[in-house]
Every structure is written in structure tokens, then in C-alpha cells.
């Protein structure tokens, strides 16, 4: 499996995101899939919300609401990542219209090759890149807010090496062995296709991050075991 019980650190209680914030959006597909939103900074990731029945406009509206909640400003909407497959592209258009063109989110395609040459040599596609970098972050001490469904999904995902490259189990393969679509995990993993920057908003936040960083090393997302 991609992760083991010992790799996941959960934390109770509400969390105030600090420093550079990212958000992943997984849009609902067929069957029991739901739309999910996950926010993340250097230290912790939290599930922000879910929606069982969605349209592009409803997902776009809630994306804007959650962005305001965790402090992602319109000029930084590139730090909101959505899978362009299915309704994802329409969600990006919806957000742009609702913000009068000021908010442009990042649309990705899980199946496409990675952007950087090193990553293309390491991962089969962007889905593998995102999940592996998430794995490294969690193993190095990155925390998640306590959420049983997210934890269960993270522990259910498998990977393999194909021609020396890392490949994540497909949703079809998961379905064949009775595992539901990892909606929360997909939203979290997508945030690892954007690089965290140390652009602290205030001196107070800067000091808080330094104090928290003394507890563990969760800064690098590029190493491997």
C-alpha cells in the first residue's frame, strides 16, 4: 500500500491555516462520488467540505467560499487545484465568471505527463507525482485534521513500479476490489501539484510557523524513502 497506519498523523480541533495556503477540489463523477474540498499549508491539511450532488456553479461557489475561509485571495487562486476531467474545466470557468475574471484556478489532468523532466522520469503521470509527494509529506510529519473517511482512503490506495516509474492504482482497479473512489484523498493529493512558497502574510504568522517547524520536518515534499 502507498501508506501505513504509522505514516498518518491526525490532529483534533479547528485549525487556522498559516503562511502559503493551497486548496484541492475533487469534482463529483458517476455513482457515489461526491465533490470534496481540502485545504493545506506546510504543516496540516483539513477537509473543508463535501457536496453529494453538484453542478459546475455550485462547486465554483463553494470553492470561492472556502478560499475566503482559509485566506486564499483572488490573485492567488492559482493555488486552488481542480482536475479538469469531467466538470472540472467548467468549474474553472464558473469561478472566473463569479470573480469577474480576477480568480483563475489551476486545472490539471491526472493522466498527463509531469511538467518537469525529473518528475517525468520518476512518475507515470501527474496522479502518481501528486500522490507520491503527498506520501513523502505525510511520512515527514505533515498532519491531517481528524477525518475517518480521508484516513480510510489514504490507507486503501496501492501503487506499483512500471518500467522503473511510480504508478498509482487506477480508480477502475480500486472499484474491482470493492474500494470506492478516493474523493477526499484526490483533493488532498492535488495540492501537491502546486509548490508551497514561504510568502508569510505577517510577522506573527512567520514566527508561528518557525515555532511549529521545530516540532517536526514537514517542509520538503521532494524526498523519497
N, C-alpha and C positions, 0 to 999 in steps of 0.2 A: 504493500500500500504506500501511497505518497506520504502519509503522515501516521504517526502512532500517538497513543494517548499522552505519552510523556512530552510530546512536541507542542502540545496546545496548552497555553496558559490563559485562564479565564479570570476576569475581574468583575466583581459585583458593583452595582451602584451606577448613578449617572456619571457622565464624563464630559468635560469641556475640552473640545479639540483645541490644540495649540500649534503655533507655527504654520507650516505649509499643510493645507488640508486637501485631500483628494476624495472623490466620490465615484463609486461604481454603480451602474444601473443595469440590471438584467431584465429585459422586457419579456413578458409572458409569451409563451408559444402555444402549442396544442395541449389538449388534455388538462392535466392537473397543474401545469406550470403556473407560476404566479410572478408578477413583477416585483422586484426587490431592489432596495437601496441600501448601500453600505458606505459609511464614511470612514476615513482613515487619516491618521497623521503618523509621525515617526514611531510613536510609542504604542498606539492602540487602534483597533478597528471596532466599530459598533454597527449593528444592524439599525438602520434608521426607520424602515417601514416596509410594508408589503401591500400588494393590491391583487386580489384574485381575478377580477375582470377589468381589463384595461383597454384604453384607446390611446392613440398617439398623444392626443391633447391631455388626457388625464395623467399620463406618465410625465409629459412635459410640465404640467402644472405642479405636480408633486415634486418633481426634480428641482424646480425653482424654489419651492417652499423649503425643501431640505437643504438646499445650498445656502439659503439665508440663515437657516437654523444653525449650521455648523460654521458659518463665516466664510463661505466662498463667494467672492464678489464677482459681478458680471464680467469684468475684464479678465478674470481668472477661470472662466467657465471651461477652458481647455483642460482643466484638471478634473472635469467630470467626464467619465468614460462610459460609453454605451456600445454594445455590439450592434453593428449596422445591419446584421442579418434580420430579416423579417421586418418588424415595425420600428427597429432601431433608427433607421435613416429618417423615417417620418417624425420620430421623436425629436431628433436634432433640428429638423425644420420647424417643428412646433415651438421649441424653446426659443429659436431665433425670432420667430414672429412675436411671441409673447414678450420678449425683451426688446422689441423694435430693432433687432439686428445687433444689439450690444452683446448678447450672450451666445457664444459659439462653442458647443460642446464637442468632444473628441469622439468620433465614430470609428470603431475598429472592426476588423473582420478576423475572427478567431482562426480561420483556416488559411490566412495569407502568410507568406514567409515573414520572418522577423526583419526589422528595419536595418539593424547593424550586422555587419559581416560576421563578427564573432558569434552573435546570437544565432545567425542562420546556420553556422557550423555546429551549434550546440543543441538547438531545438528544432523539431519538425515544423512547428508553426508558432504563431503568436499565442495560441492557447497554452502550448507547452511552456513557452517562455514565461507567461504570466503566472501559471500555477507553480512552476519551479522556483521562481523568485519569491512568491508568497511562502512556499515551503521553507526557504532559507531564512526569511524574515521571522517566521514563527519559531524556528529552531534556535534563532539567536536571541529570542526573548520578546518578540513582538506579541502583544496581548490582544485578546478579543473580549468584548463585553459578553457576559454570560448569556448564551442563546443556544438552547438544546438542539434546535434544527440545524443551525450553522455548524455546530460541533459534529453532529452526526454526519453531515455531508462531507466535511473535511476528512473524516476518518473512513469514508466509503470510497474515496477516489483512488484508482490504481494508475500506475504508469509502467512503461516498458522502454527499452532502448532499441531503436531501429536504425541499423547502419551506423551505430555509434551516437545517434541523436536521441534526445529525450522526447517521448510521445505520451500524451495523457489519454487515458481511456475515453473513447467517444461516448456520447450520451446514448447512442443506439446500443453499444456494448453494455452500458450500465443497465439499460432497460431490460435487456435479455436476461440479466441475472437478478431482476426484480428490484433495482435501485432507481428511485425517482430522479428526475432532473435536479442537479445541484444548483438551484436558483440563487441561494444566499452565497454559496462558495464562488459561483461565477461572478457575482457582483464584487465580492472582495478581491478575487484574483485579477479582475480587470484593472484595478487601481495600480497594479504593478507594471502596467504598460506606460505609466507616466512616472517621471523621475521626481522624487522629493527634493525640494530646494530648501536651503536654510534661510528663507526670507522671513525672519521673525517680525511680527507686526509691532511689538512693543518690547521695551527692555524687560518688563515684568515677565512676558512670555519667554524671552530668551533665558532669563535666569531660571525659570521654572523647568525649561527643557534641560538645561545643564544639570540641575539637581536630580531630575528623573533619570538622566542618562547615566548618572553614577551607579544606578541600581543594576543596569544590565546593558549589554551591547546589542542594540537593535537597529543600528544605523545602516549597516551595509545590506544591500539586497542582491549583491552580485556574487558572493562566495558560494562554494559547494562543500559538502562533506567529503 
